[in-house]
Amino acid sequence: MSARLRVGAVADRQIQDAGDWWLRNRPKAPLAFTEDLESAFDLLETVPGAGEPVPHRTISRLRRLLIARIRYFLYYTVDEDGNVEVLALWHTSRRRPPSLTRSPMEP
């Protein structure tokens, strides 16, 4: 059984910005960003616990998944039914973790 995957508004904006940057700056591998992100989403729908747990003061069940080739982390939560909410896309070169907020999962 597959989990339901939802991309939050902040993460969606980050994904759009990063995808646009990738297309402008990585002409030798223009599809890598989209391909790797889609593969990561497929993995999380199949195996929601694939990423590593990340401690957080206010967000329970926070995890992050490394997308190695494009060097991004997906930060996400998994609810008790195994549904996934992607909260952020964050480049691995950033020294600080993203500022995260969690929106309620839609029914």
KOLVOKE-373897 format. One record per residue: x, y, z of N, C-alpha, C, O in turn; residue number from 1. Coordinates in nm, 2 decimals, always signed. Layout:
N
npx | npy | npz | capx | capy | capz | cpx | cpy | cpz | opx | opy | opz | i
X | Y | Z | X | Y | Z | X | Y | Z | X | Y | Z | NUM
...
END
This chain:
107
npx | npy | npz | capx | capy | capz | cpx | cpy | cpz | opx | opy | opz | i
+0.08 | -0.12 | +0.00 | +0.00 | +0.00 | +0.00 | +0.09 | +0.12 | +0.00 | +0.19 | +0.13 | +0.07 | 1
+0.05 | +0.22 | -0.08 | +0.13 | +0.34 | -0.09 | +0.08 | +0.45 | +0.00 | -0.04 | +0.46 | +0.03 | 2
+0.17 | +0.53 | +0.05 | +0.14 | +0.64 | +0.14 | +0.09 | +0.76 | +0.05 | +0.12 | +0.76 | -0.07 | 3
+0.02 | +0.84 | +0.10 | -0.02 | +0.97 | +0.04 | +0.08 | +1.07 | +0.06 | +0.13 | +1.08 | +0.17 | 4
+0.13 | +1.14 | -0.04 | +0.23 | +1.24 | -0.03 | +0.17 | +1.38 | -0.07 | +0.11 | +1.39 | -0.17 | 5
+0.20 | +1.47 | +0.02 | +0.16 | +1.61 | +0.00 | +0.28 | +1.70 | +0.02 | +0.36 | +1.68 | +0.10 | 6
+0.29 | +1.80 | -0.07 | +0.40 | +1.89 | -0.07 | +0.34 | +2.02 | -0.01 | +0.25 | +2.08 | -0.07 | 7
+0.39 | +2.07 | +0.10 | +0.35 | +2.19 | +0.16 | +0.38 | +2.31 | +0.07 | +0.47 | +2.30 | -0.02 | 8
+0.32 | +2.42 | +0.10 | +0.33 | +2.55 | +0.02 | +0.48 | +2.60 | +0.02 | +0.53 | +2.63 | -0.09 | 9
+0.54 | +2.60 | +0.13 | +0.68 | +2.64 | +0.14 | +0.77 | +2.55 | +0.06 | +0.86 | +2.60 | -0.02 | 10
+0.76 | +2.42 | +0.08 | +0.84 | +2.33 | +0.00 | +0.81 | +2.34 | -0.15 | +0.91 | +2.33 | -0.23 | 11
+0.69 | +2.36 | -0.18 | +0.66 | +2.37 | -0.32 | +0.73 | +2.49 | -0.39 | +0.78 | +2.48 | -0.50 | 12
+0.73 | +2.60 | -0.31 | +0.80 | +2.72 | -0.36 | +0.95 | +2.69 | -0.37 | +1.02 | +2.73 | -0.47 | 13
+1.01 | +2.63 | -0.27 | +1.15 | +2.59 | -0.27 | +1.18 | +2.50 | -0.39 | +1.29 | +2.52 | -0.46 | 14
+1.10 | +2.41 | -0.42 | +1.12 | +2.31 | -0.53 | +1.11 | +2.39 | -0.66 | +1.20 | +2.36 | -0.75 | 15
+1.02 | +2.48 | -0.68 | +1.01 | +2.56 | -0.80 | +1.13 | +2.64 | -0.82 | +1.19 | +2.65 | -0.93 | 16
+1.18 | +2.71 | -0.72 | +1.29 | +2.79 | -0.72 | +1.42 | +2.71 | -0.76 | +1.50 | +2.75 | -0.84 | 17
+1.44 | +2.60 | -0.69 | +1.55 | +2.52 | -0.71 | +1.55 | +2.46 | -0.85 | +1.65 | +2.45 | -0.92 | 18
+1.43 | +2.41 | -0.90 | +1.42 | +2.36 | -1.03 | +1.45 | +2.46 | -1.14 | +1.52 | +2.43 | -1.24 | 19
+1.41 | +2.58 | -1.12 | +1.44 | +2.69 | -1.21 | +1.59 | +2.72 | -1.22 | +1.65 | +2.73 | -1.32 | 20
+1.65 | +2.73 | -1.10 | +1.79 | +2.75 | -1.09 | +1.87 | +2.64 | -1.16 | +1.96 | +2.66 | -1.23 | 21
+1.82 | +2.51 | -1.14 | +1.89 | +2.40 | -1.20 | +1.89 | +2.41 | -1.35 | +1.99 | +2.38 | -1.41 | 22
+1.77 | +2.44 | -1.41 | +1.76 | +2.45 | -1.55 | +1.86 | +2.56 | -1.61 | +1.91 | +2.54 | -1.72 | 23
+1.87 | +2.67 | -1.54 | +1.96 | +2.78 | -1.58 | +2.11 | +2.75 | -1.57 | +2.19 | +2.79 | -1.65 | 24
+2.14 | +2.67 | -1.47 | +2.28 | +2.65 | -1.43 | +2.34 | +2.51 | -1.45 | +2.46 | +2.50 | -1.43 | 25
+2.26 | +2.42 | -1.49 | +2.32 | +2.28 | -1.50 | +2.28 | +2.23 | -1.64 | +2.20 | +2.13 | -1.65 | 26
+2.33 | +2.29 | -1.75 | +2.29 | +2.25 | -1.88 | +2.34 | +2.11 | -1.92 | +2.28 | +2.05 | -2.01 | 27
+2.44 | +2.05 | -1.86 | +2.48 | +1.92 | -1.89 | +2.39 | +1.81 | -1.83 | +2.40 | +1.69 | -1.88 | 28
+2.31 | +1.84 | -1.73 | +2.22 | +1.75 | -1.67 | +2.09 | +1.81 | -1.64 | +2.05 | +1.82 | -1.53 | 29
+2.02 | +1.86 | -1.75 | +1.90 | +1.94 | -1.72 | +1.79 | +1.87 | -1.66 | +1.70 | +1.93 | -1.59 | 30
+1.78 | +1.74 | -1.67 | +1.67 | +1.66 | -1.62 | +1.70 | +1.60 | -1.48 | +1.61 | +1.54 | -1.42 | 31
+1.82 | +1.61 | -1.43 | +1.86 | +1.54 | -1.31 | +1.78 | +1.59 | -1.19 | +1.74 | +1.50 | -1.11 | 32
+1.75 | +1.72 | -1.18 | +1.68 | +1.76 | -1.07 | +1.54 | +1.70 | -1.06 | +1.49 | +1.65 | -0.96 | 33
+1.47 | +1.71 | -1.17 | +1.33 | +1.66 | -1.18 | +1.33 | +1.51 | -1.17 | +1.24 | +1.46 | -1.09 | 34
+1.42 | +1.44 | -1.23 | +1.42 | +1.29 | -1.22 | +1.45 | +1.25 | -1.08 | +1.38 | +1.16 | -1.02 | 35
+1.55 | +1.31 | -1.01 | +1.58 | +1.27 | -0.88 | +1.47 | +1.30 | -0.78 | +1.45 | +1.23 | -0.68 | 36
+1.41 | +1.42 | -0.79 | +1.30 | +1.46 | -0.70 | +1.18 | +1.36 | -0.72 | +1.13 | +1.32 | -0.62 | 37
+1.15 | +1.33 | -0.84 | +1.04 | +1.23 | -0.87 | +1.07 | +1.10 | -0.80 | +0.99 | +1.03 | -0.75 | 38
+1.20 | +1.05 | -0.82 | +1.24 | +0.92 | -0.76 | +1.23 | +0.93 | -0.60 | +1.18 | +0.83 | -0.54 | 39
+1.27 | +1.04 | -0.55 | +1.26 | +1.06 | -0.40 | +1.11 | +1.06 | -0.36 | +1.08 | +0.99 | -0.26 | 40
+1.02 | +1.12 | -0.43 | +0.88 | +1.12 | -0.40 | +0.82 | +0.98 | -0.41 | +0.75 | +0.93 | -0.32 | 41
+0.86 | +0.90 | -0.51 | +0.82 | +0.77 | -0.53 | +0.87 | +0.68 | -0.41 | +0.79 | +0.60 | -0.36 | 42
+0.99 | +0.70 | -0.37 | +1.04 | +0.63 | -0.26 | +0.96 | +0.66 | -0.13 | +0.93 | +0.56 | -0.06 | 43
+0.94 | +0.78 | -0.10 | +0.86 | +0.82 | +0.02 | +0.72 | +0.77 | +0.02 | +0.66 | +0.74 | +0.12 | 44
+0.66 | +0.76 | -0.10 | +0.52 | +0.70 | -0.11 | +0.53 | +0.55 | -0.08 | +0.43 | +0.50 | -0.03 | 45
+0.63 | +0.49 | -0.11 | +0.65 | +0.34 | -0.09 | +0.70 | +0.31 | +0.05 | +0.65 | +0.22 | +0.11 | 46
+0.80 | +0.38 | +0.09 | +0.87 | +0.36 | +0.21 | +0.88 | +0.49 | +0.29 | +0.99 | +0.56 | +0.28 | 47
+0.78 | +0.54 | +0.36 | +0.78 | +0.67 | +0.42 | +0.89 | +0.68 | +0.52 | +0.94 | +0.80 | +0.55 | 48
+0.94 | +0.58 | +0.58 | +1.04 | +0.59 | +0.68 | +1.18 | +0.58 | +0.62 | +1.28 | +0.56 | +0.70 | 49
+1.20 | +0.60 | +0.49 | +1.33 | +0.58 | +0.43 | +1.43 | +0.68 | +0.47 | +1.55 | +0.65 | +0.48 | 50
+1.39 | +0.80 | +0.51 | +1.48 | +0.91 | +0.55 | +1.53 | +0.89 | +0.70 | +1.47 | +0.80 | +0.77 | 51
+1.62 | +0.97 | +0.74 | +1.67 | +0.96 | +0.87 | +1.59 | +1.05 | +0.97 | +1.54 | +1.16 | +0.92 | 52
+1.57 | +1.01 | +1.09 | +1.49 | +1.09 | +1.19 | +1.57 | +1.22 | +1.22 | +1.70 | +1.21 | +1.23 | 53
+1.50 | +1.33 | +1.24 | +1.56 | +1.46 | +1.27 | +1.49 | +1.51 | +1.39 | +1.37 | +1.53 | +1.39 | 54
+1.57 | +1.53 | +1.50 | +1.50 | +1.58 | +1.62 | +1.46 | +1.73 | +1.60 | +1.53 | +1.80 | +1.54 | 55
+1.34 | +1.76 | +1.65 | +1.29 | +1.89 | +1.64 | +1.20 | +1.92 | +1.76 | +1.13 | +1.84 | +1.81 | 56
+1.21 | +2.05 | +1.81 | +1.13 | +2.08 | +1.93 | +0.98 | +2.07 | +1.91 | +0.92 | +2.03 | +2.01 | 57
+0.93 | +2.11 | +1.80 | +0.78 | +2.12 | +1.79 | +0.73 | +2.02 | +1.68 | +0.60 | +2.01 | +1.68 | 58
+0.81 | +1.97 | +1.60 | +0.75 | +1.88 | +1.49 | +0.79 | +1.74 | +1.52 | +0.91 | +1.70 | +1.52 | 59
+0.69 | +1.66 | +1.55 | +0.72 | +1.52 | +1.57 | +0.73 | +1.44 | +1.44 | +0.67 | +1.48 | +1.34 | 60
+0.80 | +1.33 | +1.45 | +0.81 | +1.24 | +1.33 | +0.88 | +1.31 | +1.21 | +0.85 | +1.28 | +1.10 | 61
+0.97 | +1.41 | +1.24 | +1.04 | +1.47 | +1.13 | +1.15 | +1.38 | +1.08 | +1.22 | +1.32 | +1.16 | 62
+1.16 | +1.38 | +0.95 | +1.27 | +1.30 | +0.89 | +1.33 | +1.38 | +0.77 | +1.27 | +1.48 | +0.73 | 63
+1.44 | +1.34 | +0.72 | +1.50 | +1.40 | +0.60 | +1.56 | +1.29 | +0.52 | +1.61 | +1.19 | +0.57 | 64
+1.55 | +1.31 | +0.39 | +1.60 | +1.22 | +0.29 | +1.70 | +1.29 | +0.20 | +1.67 | +1.40 | +0.15 | 65
+1.82 | +1.23 | +0.19 | +1.92 | +1.29 | +0.11 | +1.90 | +1.25 | -0.04 | +1.88 | +1.13 | -0.07 | 66
+1.89 | +1.35 | -0.13 | +1.89 | +1.32 | -0.27 | +2.03 | +1.35 | -0.32 | +2.07 | +1.46 | -0.35 | 67
+2.12 | +1.25 | -0.32 | +2.26 | +1.26 | -0.33 | +2.31 | +1.33 | -0.45 | +2.39 | +1.42 | -0.45 | 68
+2.26 | +1.29 | -0.57 | +2.32 | +1.34 | -0.69 | +2.30 | +1.49 | -0.71 | +2.39 | +1.57 | -0.76 | 69
+2.18 | +1.54 | -0.66 | +2.16 | +1.69 | -0.67 | +2.19 | +1.76 | -0.55 | +2.18 | +1.89 | -0.54 | 70
+2.23 | +1.69 | -0.44 | +2.27 | +1.75 | -0.31 | +2.17 | +1.83 | -0.24 | +2.19 | +1.94 | -0.20 | 71
+2.05 | +1.77 | -0.23 | +1.94 | +1.83 | -0.15 | +1.89 | +1.74 | -0.05 | +1.90 | +1.61 | -0.07 | 72
+1.83 | +1.79 | +0.06 | +1.76 | +1.71 | +0.15 | +1.61 | +1.75 | +0.13 | +1.57 | +1.86 | +0.11 | 73
+1.53 | +1.65 | +0.15 | +1.38 | +1.67 | +0.16 | +1.35 | +1.65 | +0.31 | +1.38 | +1.54 | +0.36 | 74
+1.30 | +1.75 | +0.37 | +1.25 | +1.74 | +0.51 | +1.10 | +1.71 | +0.51 | +1.03 | +1.78 | +0.43 | 75
+1.06 | +1.61 | +0.58 | +0.92 | +1.57 | +0.58 | +0.87 | +1.51 | +0.71 | +0.95 | +1.47 | +0.79 | 76
+0.74 | +1.50 | +0.72 | +0.69 | +1.43 | +0.84 | +0.60 | +1.31 | +0.78 | +0.56 | +1.31 | +0.67 | 77
+0.58 | +1.22 | +0.87 | +0.50 | +1.10 | +0.84 | +0.39 | +1.09 | +0.95 | +0.43 | +1.09 | +1.07 | 78
+0.26 | +1.09 | +0.92 | +0.16 | +1.08 | +1.02 | +0.14 | +0.94 | +1.06 | +0.20 | +0.84 | +1.01 | 79
+0.05 | +0.91 | +1.16 | +0.03 | +0.78 | +1.21 | -0.02 | +0.68 | +1.10 | -0.02 | +0.56 | +1.12 | 80
-0.08 | +0.73 | +0.99 | -0.13 | +0.65 | +0.89 | -0.03 | +0.62 | +0.78 | -0.05 | +0.56 | +0.68 | 81
+0.09 | +0.68 | +0.79 | +0.20 | +0.67 | +0.70 | +0.20 | +0.77 | +0.59 | +0.27 | +0.76 | +0.49 | 82
+0.11 | +0.87 | +0.60 | +0.10 | +0.98 | +0.50 | +0.22 | +1.07 | +0.52 | +0.26 | +1.10 | +0.63 | 83
+0.27 | +1.12 | +0.41 | +0.39 | +1.21 | +0.41 | +0.36 | +1.35 | +0.37 | +0.28 | +1.38 | +0.28 | 84
+0.41 | +1.44 | +0.45 | +0.40 | +1.59 | +0.41 | +0.54 | +1.64 | +0.40 | +0.62 | +1.64 | +0.50 | 85
+0.58 | +1.68 | +0.28 | +0.71 | +1.74 | +0.25 | +0.71 | +1.89 | +0.30 | +0.62 | +1.97 | +0.26 | 86
+0.80 | +1.92 | +0.39 | +0.80 | +2.06 | +0.45 | +0.91 | +2.15 | +0.39 | +0.89 | +2.27 | +0.38 | 87
+1.02 | +2.09 | +0.34 | +1.12 | +2.17 | +0.28 | +1.21 | +2.09 | +0.19 | +1.23 | +1.97 | +0.21 | 88
+1.27 | +2.17 | +0.10 | +1.38 | +2.12 | +0.01 | +1.49 | +2.21 | +0.05 | +1.48 | +2.33 | +0.04 | 89
+1.61 | +2.15 | +0.09 | +1.72 | +2.23 | +0.15 | +1.85 | +2.18 | +0.09 | +1.88 | +2.06 | +0.10 | 90
+1.93 | +2.27 | +0.04 | +2.06 | +2.22 | -0.02 | +2.15 | +2.18 | +0.09 | +2.16 | +2.24 | +0.20 | 91
+2.23 | +2.08 | +0.07 | +2.32 | +2.03 | +0.17 | +2.44 | +2.12 | +0.20 | +2.50 | +2.10 | +0.31 | 92
+2.46 | +2.22 | +0.12 | +2.57 | +2.31 | +0.15 | +2.53 | +2.42 | +0.25 | +2.62 | +2.49 | +0.31 | 93
+2.41 | +2.43 | +0.28 | +2.36 | +2.53 | +0.38 | +2.41 | +2.48 | +0.52 | +2.39 | +2.37 | +0.56 | 94
+2.46 | +2.57 | +0.60 | +2.51 | +2.54 | +0.73 | +2.41 | +2.51 | +0.83 | +2.42 | +2.43 | +0.93 | 95
+2.30 | +2.58 | +0.82 | +2.19 | +2.57 | +0.92 | +2.07 | +2.49 | +0.86 | +2.05 | +2.50 | +0.74 | 96
+2.00 | +2.42 | +0.94 | +1.88 | +2.35 | +0.89 | +1.77 | +2.45 | +0.86 | +1.77 | +2.57 | +0.90 | 97
+1.67 | +2.41 | +0.78 | +1.56 | +2.51 | +0.74 | +1.48 | +2.54 | +0.86 | +1.47 | +2.46 | +0.96 | 98
+1.41 | +2.66 | +0.86 | +1.31 | +2.69 | +0.95 | +1.18 | +2.62 | +0.91 | +1.13 | +2.64 | +0.80 | 99
+1.13 | +2.53 | +1.00 | +1.02 | +2.45 | +0.96 | +0.90 | +2.48 | +1.03 | +0.90 | +2.51 | +1.15 | 100
+0.79 | +2.47 | +0.96 | +0.65 | +2.48 | +1.02 | +0.57 | +2.37 | +0.96 | +0.59 | +2.34 | +0.84 | 101
+0.48 | +2.31 | +1.03 | +0.40 | +2.20 | +0.98 | +0.26 | +2.25 | +0.97 | +0.20 | +2.31 | +1.07 | 102
+0.20 | +2.23 | +0.86 | +0.06 | +2.25 | +0.84 | -0.02 | +2.13 | +0.86 | +0.03 | +2.02 | +0.84 | 103
-0.14 | +2.14 | +0.90 | -0.22 | +2.01 | +0.92 | -0.24 | +1.94 | +0.79 | -0.26 | +2.00 | +0.69 | 104
-0.24 | +1.81 | +0.80 | -0.27 | +1.73 | +0.68 | -0.42 | +1.74 | +0.65 | -0.50 | +1.74 | +0.73 | 105
-0.44 | +1.75 | +0.52 | -0.58 | +1.76 | +0.47 | -0.64 | +1.62 | +0.48 | -0.57 | +1.52 | +0.47 | 106
-0.77 | +1.62 | +0.51 | -0.84 | +1.49 | +0.52 | -0.84 | +1.41 | +0.39 | -0.89 | +1.30 | +0.38 | 107
END
